[in-house]
């Protein structure tokens, strides 16, 4: 079996004029695995997703998908390649065409990529509906006739219509009530098991990321500041930001809640040295002058923090 | 002699002195009048909040929690028909005219909404919005109101308060806007704060800051607080008591610790199981099957019965809210774990 990563991103950066939205992001996703990007608003996680899909053009860096560099592809080749990477967005109301019946919604991606005969396309549409547990009668209905959770099922079915190798899911359950959220998360995991789909999963919700992802990158102000297997990130977070993020999550006793001071600085004015130093409870002089490098700390975990140097030297 | 004995006995029996009830909601019902008649939205909601106490009103979208709050605030839609009584500081406010109600509530209730961008005025300076409120409700002069506004902003942790007063809402971050809302809510010395999903739109690190601030204000000012949320984990951290709503009904009511950790109503249990918990290593979640029935399509008996694994023939009859174990539950077959 092919063990090369399905997606491999290196040195990915994106600036919108003076705003450095994404800075030097690198990660790769092995086949059939889920990589999670977690962070607060403005951390650059959604822009990273759009860069990976080449919905936005990167300022620098490479995106290698199935062994091909996406950045070098012509728009025609890119379109062909998109068959293998589909997406699910947060808003199940905005991401489905309100004038298209469910049947057309599920057939269209197949048409665009020239997959199958009309009869086969319809058959695929019916199978997809069954896979996401919607009745066959849904085919002739329109998005407004469905609840938020049902629409997200339709969006998932549409993403699967071209049998893609990878799905990019950007906050797919954030707009849903918790009871419905659980249905959709279970569904996504089942489908991934069944189809072996590779997934890039973006969310601000730490609980959801822990449930869904094998490997996690924590983003802050456009950078991945810590990365590693799920159990390491949640069990032994190394970066002060990851630690604070986990401690801020509700469900911890109020008195133990770590209080991170201040807010994320503007991406217009990224602090010198370590971008997190303005909010970091441990910041010292070196953090202002020198940007910490990503350092390997074992068990597949990496973090960018000067404290780790001290810890290793001591 | 009694001086030795009495305090000990009091400490053992009742560790807290009796707290005054600030808000009492009894058998509140709300229906909307439309062309076909009356459409029930909320039925038979009862709870109370004492001074210094935070009570959570919990549920998913469409359960009626926000409209319950709007009935308490006196901003229910014009076509709403409200039954039951709402008492604020011992005075029945549910029957008052809008004008009398505003006079009473402006000072004694403060509001914090999810989206400060829509709740605050976009083209009036922050100072103007605050001083108008202070002048109107407390009869302060402009200079007094400005000083008081600056003090309030300072108190909620906004740096450079005097400069911020001259600024506008859109110039602030989400967390700072919510702090301004809190400053406004406490500005006239209210006894009750109603907070409708006040941290839902905020990032987790900012959410923690704002919750801490609300908690500090509650303690310092001995405020009664109605905290409306969909997030049970926030409830456990932040509120002393919790009221869980489903399809316009109160389905469980009790101490937060009991409701969040060992609920007796199958819906409350379902809400907890549906959320991926930290470190539980589950590979599947336990969703609640189906969806919340829309208003106007509620089942006759127990409204949760069609989605409930424990439902049987008895559930065709509407259960009452009754004490079971440590909480009050509206269910024929409550879970036994907290009994």
Interface residues (C-beta under 8 A of the other chain):
Chain A: X40 X41 X147 X149 X177 X178 X179 X180 X181 X182 X183 X185 X186 X189 X204 X206 X207 X208 X210 X211 X234 X235 X244 X245 X248 X249 X250 X251 X252 X253 X254 X257 X258 X259 X260 X263 X264 X279
Chain B: X60 X61 X173 X175 X176 X203 X204 X205 X206 X207 X208 X209 X211 X212 X215 X230 X231 X233 X234 X236 X237 X238 X270 X271 X273 X274 X275 X276 X277 X278 X279 X282 X283 X284 X285 X286 X287 X288 X289 X291 X292
